[in-house]
Amino acid sequence: MKKDKVVAIILGGGKGTRLYPLTMDRAKPAVPFAGKYRLVDIPISNCINSGFKQIYLLTQFNSASLHNHIAGTYTFDQFTKGFVQILAAEQTYKGESWYQGTADAVRKNLIHFHDQSAEYYIILSGDQLYRMDFSLMLKRHIETGAEITIAAKPIARSQATGLGIMGTDADGMIDKFYEKPSPDMDISDYKVNPTYLENSLGVKADESNEYLASMGIYIFSAKTMEEVLDNDKTDFGKEIIPDSIKDRKVASFLFDGFWEDIGTIKAFYETNIDLASIRPQFNFYDEDMPIYTHRRYLPATKLNFCTFSSSLASEGSIITNASIVNSIIGVRTLIESGASLNGVYCMGATYYETDEQKAHNREIGIPNIGIGEGTLIRKAIIDMNARIGGGCRIGIDDIERKDGDYPTYSIHDGIIVINKNAVIPNGTII
């Protein structure tokens, strides 16, 4: 299997409006995740662990922080012939428009992909959490002689509404596809072939796994991708894939591990908090297929007289006389005495303030970066470099909170998000 003949293409997405305000100043793939990672680290790590080291990342919004993260993290030695390269939307003599959709983004960059003389392309999303060996998917693609292979997750009918649903024959070849069927629509003829499910995963078909959902992960033979993009169609899921199934050989690759689309504030929050539970659905503690990220060379986290339960603390943090429950503490987080966090993802800070800076903060009446004395926070996301003063009550009091975007914070699905670099004065109640 020629892994060096595979080019990986990670779709960075558009403006990331569903993750706003976390995407106010950064591209969606650059959003901090799990205390010390960025969302983009997930697909890149899966590629590296699978032996696919020629990786392009397509993006067009707020890409500065993403560029910094990629440049400071993914540098291969000269013998590897690997790279992670960002391709931002650009104006050319052939076109001046931005990416109009997933397929359009790939089409506009074909000229760059040609430099690698690839035989296969793997298309990935930049906002999903999973661990997959893509070499197994490529192996199935080659063995079946398929032109396109789609990663498929067995799901229940109740989960099918927001996903593309596929029907297959006994060999797992896809013969029909429906994008996001309504809850009351009869899709019984899309039920998974029991023989295929048992032969592939060794499990029986039941109500929990009777339909196959597209994971938005595709392998194309190079010639096929050139052909299916030779038009003005803009989206893979809505146009390219359904149309290709009509007259091309399209295979499915079954995946039965944890997989979550984390493209909304609610999904992002719940997925992060679950990582701190006793038995998280996704396991970061896997030495065989690790998730890579930027090396920071920070000291270990210091806990002084704390109550710390079902929580994660990333390196470089200092937490003093505080109660931390069901929470994730990001890098360089400083939490002062008497603070209490329950169900909070605190992303941390990009730098430590000096004593001189802290003295200046006191003079001008603003809090230091971190969480001040006696502050209580429940069910919230605290973005990078936020300054939360002492005696604040965030998500604590039984008051009416309307979803919306405010000067220093937002509320989405009842989850409070404190903006990046926000200043929350002493005694604030949200």
N, C-alpha and C positions, 0 to 999 in steps of 0.2 A: 504494500500500500504506500503510495507516494504522498506522504503528508506535506512535502514541500511544494506539491502541486495544488494545494488548497489555499485559497484566499478567503479570509474571514472578513465579513462586513458587518459592523455593529451600527445599528440605526439609533442615532442620538435623540430622535424625536423633534418635535417642534418647540413652541414656546413653553410647553409644560404647564399650561394654565391649570390643570387639575392638581398640580403640586404647589401652586402659588400659596403663600409668599416664599416658599423655599427656593423657587426658581426666579425670584425677583432680580437677583444679581448674578445668577449662575445658570449654566446649562443643566438640564435634567440629569444627565449622566454624572455630573459633578456634585450632586447633592450628598452631603455626608450621611453615612449609613453605619449602623451597628457600633457607634462609638469611635471607630478609627478608620473606617473604610469610606469609599465613594461608591455610588451605585454602579459605575462603569467597571469597578474592579471585579464584579461578578462574571460578566461575559468574557472579559479579558482573561481572567484566571481559568475559566473553563476551557478557553482556547489553548492556553499555554499547557495546561495539564493534559490536553488531548493531543499535543504535539503539533498544533496549528499555530505557527508563530509569525505568519504574515497577516497582519491585522490592520484594517482601516476602520476609522471611526468617523461617521458622517454627522455633522451638526451644523447649525446656522444661527443659533441664538446664544448670547452671553457666553462665548466660548473661552474667554481669557483664563478663568480659574481651571477650566478643563485642560487647556493647553499646559498650564503650570503643573497640574497633577500628573499628566501623562509624561511630560518631559522629565520630571523629577523622580519618576517611578519605574518606567519600563524602558530600560536600556539593555539591549542584548550585546553579547560579546561579538567580535568580528568573525568568529567561526560559525555562529549560529544561523546567519542569514535571516534573522528575524527582525521585526520592527512593529511598533504600534504608531500609526500615523493618522493624524486628524485631517480630514478633508472638509473644510467649511464651505458653505455655498459661495460661489464666486461668479462674477460676470465674465463671459467669454464672447468671442465673435459669433458663436453659434447660439447664444442665449444670455439674457440678462435677468431672468426671473429667479426667484428663490426656489427651494425645493417645494414642489406642490403636493408631495406625498411620498410614501416609502419607495414605491417603484420609480418615481421620478428622480428621487435622490440617487438611487443606484444608477439609473440610466445616464444621468449627467456626469457621473464619475467613471464610466466605463473606460474612457480614454486613459485614466490613471491605472485602472486595474490591469489593462493590457500589458503594462510593463512587466508583470510577474509571469506571464504565459501560463496562467492557471488552467487546470483541467476541471476543477470544481470550485464552486463558490458556496460558502455557507453564510446565510443571512440571519442575523441575531438582533434581538431587541436590547436596548440599553437600560430597561427598567423592570427586570424580572429577577427573582431570587430562586436559584436552583443550582444543582451540581450535576453535570452530565458529561460523560465521555463521548465527545463528538466523533471519535474514531470508530466507535461501534455503529453510529448512525451512517457514517461514510461507508463502512463495510457492507451494511444492508443495501445502501444505494447502489453500490457496485454489483453486489450479488444478484439483485433483482433486475438489473439492467434498466432501472428507472431513469427518466430524464429529470424528475423532481422527486425529492423525498421530504415529507413533512413530519416533524416530531408531533406525536399525538399523546394526549393525556386522557386516560379513562376517567369519566366523571359521571355524576348522577344527573337526572333530568333537571333537577332544580338549579344546577349550576350552568346549564346550557345557554341561558338567555343572553349572556354577554359575550359568548364565544362563537367561533366558527366551528360548526359540527360537520364531521365527515362520515361517510358510509364506505365500507370496504367489502371485498369478497373474502373468501376463506384464507387467501394468501396475503391479505393486508394491502392489496392494491386498491387505491381510492377510486370509487366510481361515482361519487356524488358529494356535494359540499353545500352547506347552507350557512350563511353568515348571520349570527345572532337571532335565532328563532324566538318569537314571542312566547311568553309563558303558556298561553292557551293553544298554541299551534301543535297539531299532531305531527310528530316527527318519528313515530314508531318504526318507520321503514329505514331509519338511520341507525338503529340499534346495532351495537358491535356484534360481529360474527363470533359466537362463543368458541368455535374451534381455533380461530386466530388468536383470541385473547388467551386461551389456555396454553396454546403452543408457544406463545411469545413470552408470557409472564408467569405461567404456571398457576393461574388463578381462575376460578369459575366466574362466569358473568352473573351479576345480580344487580339490584337497584342502585348500588353505590358506584358501579363502573360500566353501565350499559350503553354509554355513548362515548365517542371519541372526539375530543376537542383539539383544535389546532393550537399549538403553543407559540405560533409565530416564529418558529425556527425552521428554516428551509435549506436544503442542499440542492443546488442546480448543477447539472453538467454545464460546462462553459458555453458550448454551442447553443444549448437550449436557452440559457439566460439571455444571450444575444438576440435570439429569435423572439422570445416572448416580450422583450422590451422594445422591439422595433415597431413602436406605435406611440400613442399619446396617453395611454392609460397611466394613472398616477399612483394606484395603491395595490399592494400585493394581496392583502386579505380580501378586499372587496371586488377586485377585477382580475388580476393576473392569475391567481390560484384557481378560482372558479372556472375561468375560461380555459385554462390549461388542462383541467381534468376532463374536459369534453373530448379532447382529441390527442392527448399525450399520456404516456405511461407514468403514473404518479404513485409512489409507494408511501406507506406510513411507517413510522418507527415508533414503537410503543415505549413510553417512559412512565414509570410508576413511582417515582420518587417525589419529594416535596417540590412544588412549583407554585409560585405566587406572583401575580402581576401587582407591582407596588406603585402604580401610576397615580393614585389619589392620596390625599392627606390621611383619610381614614385607614386605607390599606397600609400606607407607609408607617403610620403610628402603631397599628396593631401588630404588624410584622416585626417591627423593632422591639416592642415590649415583650413579645413572645420569646425573643431570643434570650431574655433574662430569666425565663421560667425554668423550673426544675427539669422538665423534659421538653425542650424546644423542638418545634417541628423541623427546623433546619439546624444542622450540626456544623458549626464552624470548627469544631475540634476534630478535624480529619487530616492526619499527617500525609496521607497518600495523595489527596487532592486539595491542597490548601488554597485559601483565598489570599491573593497577594495585594499589597498596598504600599504606600510610601513609607520608607524607613525614616524614623524621626530621631532615634537615639535619645529618647527621653528617659528619665529615671522612673522607677516603679512608683505606683500610686501610694500615697501616705494616708492612712486612716487613723485619726486621733480620737479615741473614746466615742466610737460611732456605733449605731445600730444599722447593720447592713444585711438586707435579706432579699433573696431572689433578684439580684441586681448584678450588673456588670460595671466595672470601672476600668476605663482605658488608662494607658500609661501617662505619667506626668501630672496626675491630679493630686490635690491636697484637700482632704475633707476632715473637718474638725467638729466634734461633738454634734453630729447631725444624724438624722434618721433617714435612711435611704431604703425604700421598699419598691419592688416591682419596677425598677428604673434602670436606665442606661446612662452612664456618666462618660462623656467624651473626653478626648485628650485635653490636658492642661486645665481641667475644670477646678476652680477654687470655690469651695462651699464653706461658709462661715458658721460659727457656733449657733446652735439652736435652730438651724434650718431643718425643714422636713420636706422630703420629696416622695410622692407616691404616684406611680404610673407616669413617670416623666422621662422623656428622652432629652437630655442636655448634651448638645453637640460639642460643647467645649470652646476652646480658643485657639487662635493661630499663633499666639505669642504670649509671653509673660510680661506683665507690666513691671517696670523697675520701681524702686522705692521713691525715686524722684517723681515718676509719673503718678504714683499713688498719692503723694503729697500734693501734687498739683490738682488731682481730682478732688481732694478734700477742700482745697481753696476755692474751686469753682462750683462746688456743691453737686458733683455727680458721683455715682457709685463706681467702685472698681469693677473690672470685668469679672464676672462670676455671680454668685448668689450670696446676698448679704445676710447678716445676723437675724435670726428669728423669722425668716421668710418661709411661708408655707405654700407649696405648689402641688396641685393635683391635676392629672390628666392633661398634660401639656407637652409641647415640643419647644425647646429653647434653642434657637439658632446660634450660630457661631458668634463669639465676641459680644454677646448680650451683657448688659450691665443691669443687674436687678438689685435694687437697694435693700436695706434692712426693713423688717417689719411688714413686708408685702404679703398680700393674700391673693393668690392666683388660682382660680378654680376651686376655691374653698367654700365661699359663702353661697347660700341658697338664694341667688338673685337671677333675674332674667338675663340671659345672654343670647343675643341674636347673631346668627351666622353673618359674617361680613368681614370686610377689610377696614382696619382702623389705622391711625398714624404709626403706632409702634407694635401692633399685633393684629392677628386675624383670628377668626373663629370659623372652623369648618367641621360640620358634623359633630358639633359640641366639643371639638378638640381645640384648645387654645394654642396658637403658635406665636411665640415672641420672635419678632423679626431679627434678622442678622444686624448686629451693631446697635440694636435698640437700647435706649436708656429708660429704665423704669425707676422713677424716683422712690425714695423711702416712703413706706406706708401706703403704696398704691394698692387698690383693690380692683381686681378684674374678675 
